[in-house]
């Protein structure tokens, strides 16, 4: 079993839709949770960073962490075609290593 | 603007060749990383370095080596390239281990 599971998609939604992206994990030692966005032929870039449980909001993006369920989510409101990318969840535990999910490909249709 | 620069966007090499992938960061970061990215498998850590001349194996170091002679530069070496090393290679750097990693644009390597 992978430490981090993420549905690869693709996920296709119409412009303006609310998007929900999710990851589950098995290691209860994870403390730091991140979402990276990767456009085609580019490297990933950090979108959201949260520590422990709770919600964090940044503009149209909300990151949610539920440590009791070992489940994290990224919500995108009023999705735009420019949001079309691959979204990778990432987690760090007691050690130094960042564990990445496989990434979900998102397409937002105009 | 922070920057991690990888020397090549695309490379095609022959089986058995020695391949060098170069990465330079301009942020004075202590930590540098090499990942490979394959469909369905996500990013897998090959090697990382937390200081000049220091290196640690990641999850999949076999067939690879690294060199860090200067703080800003981290090189990945494929000693004898094989077709199963065809992949996207991503270099990253970070100031502290549990914080944001900044990635380069990636090198798509094809071994034929």
Interface residues (C-beta under 8 A of the other chain):
Chain A: X4 X6 X8 X31 X32 X34 X41 X42 X43 X44 X45 X46 X49 X88 X92 X96 X97 X98 X100 X101 X102 X103
Chain B: X4 X9 X35 X39 X40 X41 X42 X43 X45 X58 X90 X92 X97 X98 X99 X100 X101 X102 X103 X104 X105 X106
